[in-house]
Amino acid sequence: MKNILVPIDFSPFSYNAAKKAVFIAEKTNSTVYLLHVVQAPSDWNNISVQAKEEFPEIESRVVEAEMKLEKFLADALFENCKVKTYVQGGVIYEVIVEFAKDRKIDLISIGAHGADETKELFVGSITQRVIRMANCPVLSVKKNSKMQSVDRILFLSDFEEDISSAIETITELAEVIGAKVDLLYVNTPANFTDTATAEARMEKYIPEKSNVNFRSFIYNDFDKDKGMLAFMKRNKPDLITMITHARKGKPAYLLSVTDTMVFHADIPVLSMVLRK
């Protein structure tokens, strides 16, 4: 992990996302990219200077954002971290995703509203769209979530797909920050799996040569989402990690398991794309 992107809108949510990015960057010697996107026509960064002059209100917001970002960078949070700042115009979630792709970003740390933090629905949010469209892992961070240290990482999966790359990423992260990893399989009546089979699925992905302590758990519930949240509240991990599938083009109201966890969990959620 060498490049971490933090979309900044100067809210407490994005500030906390920056804190989590710095926490990881200091452990991995990564560079943090702070990006503010001014809402503008989708081709804003490609049009001529003359054309931009026809939108003085957007140019004014760009200049204002550059000044605010410079002040934001002066925060003591960034004293021991390599940081680069950018202000771009366009459709916010599209710019974030393209920026991450163009600069080979390894992780996006983004602020996320939770069920107790906003009257707005998570559906259609910038965070939801970035999670669905980004090629790299996305760390969704609530305003009040704490991550001064990470001792336990919880990985949620049904372990039926080939998740080797995700396990490799989690193992590397756990080694760097000195965390243990708990693997969780939620068993439901609608998709019941006997204990021996579920345990074998999880055991398959535990690295044979690693300094990370892995444990596996099976939790029974009538509903997969509720089971995950119930297990989380009982066992209190510091970070949730899970697979999300490429959902570009699918209606926002069709919530994924990742959507549910980001909205309801009170700790950071790291989602990794598994594309078919």
LINMO-V303256 format. One line per field, one symbol per residue. ss: DSSP state (2 for helix, 1 for strand, 0 for the rest). psi: psi as a letter, one per 30 degrees, with the letter a starting at -180 (. if undefined). A space follows every 10 residues. Layout:
ss = ???
psi = ???
This chain:
ss = 0011111000 0222222222 2222222200 1111111110 0002220022 2200022222 2222222222 2220022200 0111111111 0222222222 2200001111 1000000000 0000022222 2220001111 1000000000 0111110000 0002222222 2222222001 1111111100 1000222222 2222000000 0001111111 0002222222 2222200011 1111100000 0000002222 2222000011 111100
psi = jfkkkjkkgg lfeeeeeeee eeeeeffghl kkjkkkkkkl kfgeffllee efffieeeee eeeeeeeeee eeffkfegeh kkkkkkklla keeeeeeeee eeghkfkkjk kkklfgflfl lfkgleeeee effkflkkjk klegkkhflj ekkkkklfgf ljgeeeeeee eeeeeeghll kkkkkkklef ikkleeeeee eeeegjkejk fkjklkkkkk lfkeeeeeee eeeefilfkk klkkljgkfk kffjkleeee eeefkglkkj kkkjk.
